[in-house]
Amino acid sequence: MVRRRNTVLEALERMRKIEPQLNLMHVLTFLYICENEGLNVSELALVCRTTRASASRNARGLAERSAEGALAPHLGLVEVRPNPASPQGRVLYLTRAGRRMRGELEGLIAEARPIEAVT
């Protein structure tokens, strides 16, 4: 069985509605945080296969504009909190808007109906 391509495209379009200039690394960062809330920036870098600095920048781009250290595009989907295990570290959680977006994406996936592979 093959998932309909338009499910993935619709998910990307919904994220792009938040910010038209959204880049793929922001999307990947968001999706990894969705699956692993509470991970730290080093763990995010590992799963995203990027540097710690890039992971930090992408996570801060998902934060709200008013958050300390936030960067553009200020999507408001992720909260960057101090890591209780490391004074310099940060851990990543979804905001209310982030949980809502995760729910929308999960709904799209749940609604997707497998189709027969074209041979």
KAZIHU-V828162 format. One record per backbone hydrogen bond with DSSP energy under -0.5 kcal/mol. CO is the residue of the C=O (numbers start at 1). NH is the residue of the N-H. If there is no record, write none. Layout:
BEGIN
co = <CO & CO>
nh = <NH & NH>
END
This chain:
BEGIN
co = <2 & 4 & 4 & 5 & 6 & 7 & 8 & 9 & 10 & 11 & 12 & 13 & 14 & 15 & 15 & 19 & 23 & 24 & 25 & 26 & 27 & 28 & 29 & 30 & 31 & 32 & 36 & 39 & 40 & 41 & 42 & 43 & 44 & 45 & 45 & 46 & 51 & 52 & 53 & 54 & 55 & 56 & 57 & 58 & 59 & 60 & 60 & 61 & 62 & 62 & 63 & 64 & 67 & 71 & 77 & 79 & 79 & 81 & 82 & 83 & 86 & 86 & 89 & 90 & 91 & 92 & 93 & 95 & 96 & 97 & 98 & 99 & 100 & 101 & 102 & 103 & 104 & 105 & 106 & 107 & 108 & 112 & 115>
nh = <115 & 7 & 8 & 9 & 10 & 11 & 12 & 13 & 14 & 15 & 16 & 17 & 18 & 18 & 19 & 22 & 27 & 28 & 29 & 30 & 31 & 32 & 33 & 34 & 35 & 36 & 39 & 92 & 44 & 45 & 46 & 47 & 48 & 49 & 50 & 49 & 55 & 56 & 57 & 58 & 59 & 60 & 61 & 62 & 62 & 63 & 71 & 75 & 77 & 78 & 76 & 67 & 70 & 74 & 95 & 81 & 93 & 91 & 84 & 86 & 83 & 89 & 83 & 41 & 81 & 38 & 79 & 99 & 100 & 101 & 102 & 103 & 104 & 105 & 106 & 107 & 108 & 109 & 110 & 111 & 112 & 114 & 2>
END
